[in-house]
Amino acid sequence: MNDLPSGLAAKRDRLLEILKGYGGCVVAFSGGLDSSVLAKAAQVALGAKATAVTGVSASLAATEREECERIAAKIDIRHEILQTGELESAAYRANDSMRCYHCKTDLFSRLFDRAKELGVAHVIDGSNFDDRNDYRPGMQAARDLRVESPLAECELTKEDLRALALHWDLPVWNKPASPCLSSRVAYGEEVTTERLAMIERAERILREQGISPLRVRYHRGDVARIECDPKFFNLFVEADFRREVAERFKEIGFKFVALDLEGFRSGSLNVLVK
């Protein structure tokens, strides 16, 4: 366990004090950097009175669920899987700029139900201090339902959280963002279980070739737009590789396959709502 700078150590101690004051909590746990650090802090502060809960639906890739289970075991926190129902909502499936709001509203409502069953009053999420400047409808859902965000309250930034993850020996300290599969569907195109499965399978095909990070975006007309680091562009120049990818993508339902020349970038579909 590495030493922390005094300023960050003070933030950590404040976080632990806040969590101890809860007496017990349910952590919205995605297995990413933010929620993993929060889960670890809750485990340190509350022990068996902290429960990490992962919402599962067709929008969560199987590999991400497995990663959640591995990280929770590493943290040694009680971990539960909760089936969510966002895909039952017509508003969510319509996939406008408020999709994340509808998803988080469903998730947090179910987490509060579970918290009540466990006899605890607090549901907490991993929103950090940097998130306040980003476009995040899910944070509005958290505010509306009175979910608490102790990382943000303690002014912990993304950089702080990476340092804390290293301090606590968490393997996610350098994990890139892994948003849900629905985030790959272009705004205005309906989110369906079939399209989510197509995206998951397509990304698995490319990861098997060592391509990471990447996104396969779904666009109208069953178009797959591949975003990856430009260092992998040379693979697509090779005729055999290009042909194999196109054929396998078409086997799973895509009609057209395109490589985005701007490469991988998080949130690229947000240009459609600006």
C-alpha positions in Angstrom: 0.0 0.0 0.0 1.6 3.2 -1.2 1.6 6.5 0.8 -0.7 9.3 -0.2 0.0 13.0 -0.5 -1.3 14.8 2.6 -4.1 16.5 0.7 -5.4 13.3 -0.8 -5.0 11.5 2.5 -7.2 14.1 4.1 -9.9 13.6 1.4 -9.7 9.8 1.9 -10.2 10.2 5.7 -13.1 12.6 5.1 -14.7 10.0 2.8 -14.3 7.3 5.3 -15.8 9.4 8.0 -18.9 10.2 5.8 -19.4 6.6 5.0 -19.0 5.5 8.7 -21.7 8.1 9.5 -24.2 6.3 7.2 -24.2 3.2 9.4 -24.8 1.1 6.3 -25.2 1.6 2.5 -25.8 0.2 -0.9 -23.2 1.0 -3.5 -24.2 1.3 -7.2 -21.4 -0.8 -8.5 -20.4 -0.9 -12.1 -16.9 -2.3 -11.7 -15.3 0.9 -13.1 -12.7 3.1 -11.4 -15.1 5.4 -9.6 -17.5 2.8 -8.2 -14.7 0.4 -7.3 -12.9 3.0 -5.2 -16.2 3.9 -3.6 -16.9 0.3 -2.9 -13.5 -0.2 -1.3 -14.0 2.8 0.9 -17.4 1.6 2.0 -15.9 -1.8 2.8 -13.1 -0.2 4.8 -15.6 2.1 6.7 -18.5 -0.2 7.1 -17.4 -3.8 6.6 -20.4 -6.1 6.3 -22.8 -3.2 6.5 -21.8 -2.2 3.0 -23.3 -4.0 -0.1 -22.2 -3.4 -3.7 -25.0 -4.0 -6.2 -24.6 -4.4 -9.9 -27.6 -3.8 -12.2 -27.7 -6.3 -15.0 -29.6 -6.3 -18.3 -29.0 -6.8 -22.0 -27.1 -3.5 -22.0 -24.3 -4.8 -19.9 -21.7 -6.9 -21.7 -21.1 -10.3 -20.2 -17.4 -9.5 -19.8 -18.3 -6.4 -17.7 -20.5 -8.5 -15.4 -17.6 -11.0 -14.9 -15.3 -8.1 -14.2 -17.6 -6.7 -11.6 -17.6 -10.1 -9.8 -13.8 -10.3 -9.9 -13.3 -6.8 -8.6 -15.9 -7.2 -5.8 -14.2 -10.3 -4.7 -10.9 -8.5 -4.7 -12.4 -5.7 -2.5 -14.0 -8.3 -0.3 -17.3 -6.5 -0.2 -20.7 -8.2 -0.2 -21.8 -8.2 -3.9 -25.3 -8.7 -5.4 -26.6 -8.9 -8.9 -29.9 -7.1 -9.6 -31.9 -7.5 -12.8 -32.9 -4.1 -14.0 -35.8 -3.3 -16.3 -34.8 -0.2 -18.4 -35.5 -2.0 -21.7 -39.2 -2.3 -20.6 -39.5 1.5 -20.8 -40.6 3.0 -24.1 -38.9 6.2 -23.1 -35.6 4.4 -22.7 -35.9 2.4 -25.9 -36.7 5.6 -27.8 -33.0 6.5 -27.2 -33.1 10.3 -27.0 -30.6 12.4 -25.1 -32.3 11.5 -21.8 -31.8 7.8 -22.2 -29.3 7.6 -19.3 -31.8 9.5 -17.1 -34.4 6.8 -17.7 -31.9 4.0 -17.1 -30.6 5.5 -13.8 -34.1 6.2 -12.6 -34.9 2.5 -13.0 -31.6 1.4 -11.4 -31.7 3.7 -8.4 -35.3 3.0 -7.7 -34.5 -0.7 -7.5 -31.4 0.0 -5.4 -33.5 1.9 -2.8 -36.0 -1.0 -2.7 -33.0 -3.4 -2.0 -31.6 -1.0 0.6 -34.9 -1.0 2.4 -34.9 -4.8 2.4 -31.4 -4.7 3.9 -32.4 -2.2 6.5 -30.1 0.7 5.3 -31.1 4.2 4.3 -28.3 5.2 2.0 -27.8 4.5 -1.7 -24.5 5.9 -3.0 -23.0 6.3 -6.5 -19.5 6.9 -7.9 -20.0 10.4 -9.3 -16.8 12.3 -8.8 -15.9 16.0 -8.6 -14.9 16.2 -12.3 -18.3 14.9 -13.4 -20.0 18.2 -12.5 -18.7 19.7 -15.8 -19.9 16.9 -18.0 -23.2 16.1 -19.8 -24.6 13.4 -17.5 -28.4 13.0 -17.4 -27.9 10.1 -15.0 -26.6 12.5 -12.4 -30.0 14.3 -12.6 -31.7 11.0 -11.9 -29.4 10.6 -8.8 -30.3 14.0 -7.6 -34.1 13.5 -8.1 -34.0 10.3 -6.2 -31.7 11.6 -3.5 -28.8 9.2 -4.2 -25.7 10.4 -2.4 -22.3 11.0 -4.1 -19.7 11.1 -1.4 -16.7 11.1 -3.9 -18.0 14.4 -5.3 -18.8 15.7 -1.8 -15.2 15.1 -0.9 -14.0 16.8 -4.1 -12.2 13.7 -5.3 -11.2 14.0 -8.9 -10.6 11.3 -11.4 -6.8 11.7 -10.8 -7.4 11.4 -7.1 -9.4 8.2 -7.6 -6.6 6.6 -9.7 -4.2 7.3 -6.9 -6.5 5.9 -4.3 -7.0 2.8 -6.5 -3.3 2.3 -6.5 -3.1 2.9 -2.8 -5.7 0.2 -2.2 -4.2 -2.1 -4.8 -7.2 -2.2 -7.0 -6.6 -3.4 -10.6 -8.9 -0.8 -12.1 -6.6 2.1 -11.4 -5.9 2.5 -15.1 -9.2 1.0 -16.5 -10.7 3.0 -19.3 -14.3 4.0 -19.2 -16.7 1.2 -20.1 -20.1 2.6 -20.7 -23.1 0.4 -21.4 -23.8 -1.2 -24.8 -26.8 1.2 -25.3 -24.3 4.1 -25.5 -23.2 2.7 -28.8 -26.6 3.1 -30.4 -26.9 6.4 -32.3 -29.5 8.7 -30.7 -32.9 8.3 -32.2 -32.4 4.7 -33.2 -34.4 2.3 -31.0 -32.4 0.4 -28.4 -33.3 -3.3 -28.7 -31.9 -6.5 -27.2 -31.1 -7.7 -30.8 -29.0 -4.6 -31.5 -27.2 -4.7 -28.2 -26.3 -8.4 -28.9 -25.0 -7.4 -32.3 -22.8 -4.7 -30.8 -21.5 -7.0 -28.1 -20.6 -9.8 -30.5 -18.9 -7.3 -33.0 -16.7 -5.8 -30.2 -15.8 -9.3 -29.1 -14.7 -10.2 -32.7 -12.3 -7.2 -32.7 -11.0 -7.7 -29.2 -10.1 -11.2 -30.1 -7.7 -9.6 -32.6 -6.1 -7.6 -29.9 -7.9 -4.3 -30.8 -8.5 -2.2 -27.7 -9.8 0.3 -26.7 -12.6 0.3 -29.2 -16.3 1.0 -29.8 -18.7 -0.4 -32.4 -21.4 2.2 -33.0 -24.8 1.3 -34.4 -26.3 3.6 -37.0 -29.5 3.6 -39.0 -29.7 0.9 -41.6 -27.7 -1.7 -39.6 -24.5 0.3 -40.1 -21.5 -0.6 -37.9 -19.0 2.3 -37.4 -15.8 1.0 -35.8 -13.8 3.4 -33.6 -10.3 2.2 -32.6 -6.9 3.6 -31.9 -5.3 4.7 -35.3 -2.3 2.4 -34.5 -4.7 -0.5 -35.6 -5.6 1.1 -38.9 -2.9 -0.9 -40.7 -4.8 -4.1 -39.9 -7.8 -2.9 -41.9 -5.5 -2.2 -44.9 -4.9 -5.9 -45.2 -7.4 -7.4 -47.6 -7.9 -10.7 -45.8 -8.4 -9.1 -42.4 -10.8 -6.5 -43.8 -12.8 -9.2 -45.6 -13.0 -11.4 -42.5 -14.3 -8.6 -40.3 -16.9 -7.5 -42.8 -18.1 -11.1 -43.3 -18.4 -11.8 -39.6 -20.1 -8.5 -38.9 -22.7 -9.3 -41.6 -23.2 -12.7 -40.2 -24.4 -11.1 -36.9 -26.8 -8.7 -38.6 -24.9 -5.6 -39.8 -25.4 -4.7 -43.5 -22.6 -2.1 -43.8 -19.2 -1.9 -41.9 -17.2 1.3 -41.7 -14.0 2.4 -40.1 -14.0 5.8 -38.4 -10.9 7.7 -39.5 -11.0 9.9 -36.4 -10.3 6.8 -34.3 -11.5 6.0 -30.8 -13.1 8.7 -28.7 -15.5 8.5 -25.8 -18.9 10.1 -26.2 -18.6 10.6 -29.9 -22.4 10.2 -30.4 -23.0 13.3 -28.3 -22.4 15.4 -31.4 -25.9 14.2 -32.5 -27.5 16.1 -29.6 -25.6 19.3 -29.7 
